[in-house]
Amino acid sequence: MDRKEVVHQLVQLYALQPERLSKQVRIEQALRQAITQQWPAGLRLPSHRQLADALGVARQTLALAIHTLLEEALLTDTPTFLRFMEIQVITIITFIEPLLNPVTHTA
């Protein structure tokens, strides 16, 4: 997948987000959807400048949205570019399973 296609998909997903949301939240949701549903793990993102220009937002707004996804561990940060992390479903299941099957104590 080339960078133009990545930018195009992100712009389309951004446009689908409700306008009542802030630009930062709209970017976060668009990126989250692309990462989890469309883009392959290991994809190299275009530059902040290129993405911000395509979305029509300030680079700081984009940077804040990307920072949120870094905190959520959907992206990893290296000195030169961002890469997607593969989502570990087993971790989620391991965490949720005890909640679904609680241990009951009888006296």
N, C-alpha and C positions, 0 to 999 in steps of 0.2 A: 504494500500500500504506500503510495507516494505522499509527500507532504501536502500537495494541492488537494488530494482527496480527503486527507485528514482535516484540513482547514474547512473544506466544503461541508463535510459531515457535521463538524462542530457548529458551523454557522447555521445549518438547518436545524439542529437540535436546540440551539440557543433561541432561534426564532419561535420555536414551539412552546417555550416556557411562558407562563403567565406574566404579562407586563406589570402586574401589581407587585411583583417581587422585585427586589433590588437587582441591579446588574450583576453584582457579585454572586448572589444566590442563583440567579439564572445561569451563570457560567458554571457554578459548582454542579448544578443539576444536569446541565448538558454534558459536562465532562464525565460525571459519574455514570450517566447513561451510556455514553460512548465507550467508556472503559469496560463496563460490565457486560455490554450487549453487542458491541460492534468491533472494537479494535482488538487486535491480538496482543498478548503479553509480549513485552520487549520492544514495543513500538517506540520509536524516537519521535518526540513531539517537536513541532516547528518552534522557532524562537518566540519569546514573549512578544517581541515587537510585531512579528508577522501575525500571531494570533490576535493580539489586541487590535491591530489595524483592521483585520478581517471582521472582527466582532463590533468594531466601532466603539471601543471602550478604552479607558486609560490603562496603561501598563500596570499601574499600581492596583487597579481593580482586578485585573487578571492575576497578578501576583498574589493577592489576598485569597482569591478563589483556589489557586493552585496550592497555597499554603494549607488551606483547609483539607484538601485531598491528601497532602503529605501527612498531616496529622491523623487522618483516617487510614493511613497506610495503603491507599489505592495507588499512590505514586511513590517512587523513590527518587531521591535527589542525588545526582553525582555532580562533580564540578563542571561538567560540560553539557549535560542534558538530563532530561527526566525519562524514566522508563516505567512501564507498568509492572506491578508486582502481580503474580498469579494469586488469585484469591483462594485461600485455604478453607474449603467448605468443611473439612473435618473438624477444624477448630470451632466453628460455629455449632456444629452438631454436638461436639463434646461439651460445650458450654450449656446448650439448651436442654440436652437430654435429662440431666438431673432435675430440671425445673418441670419437665413433663411427667416424670416418674418419681415424685418425692417419696422419701423414706418415711414411713409412719412409725411412730413409737407407741407401743402398747404397754400398759403397766400391769 
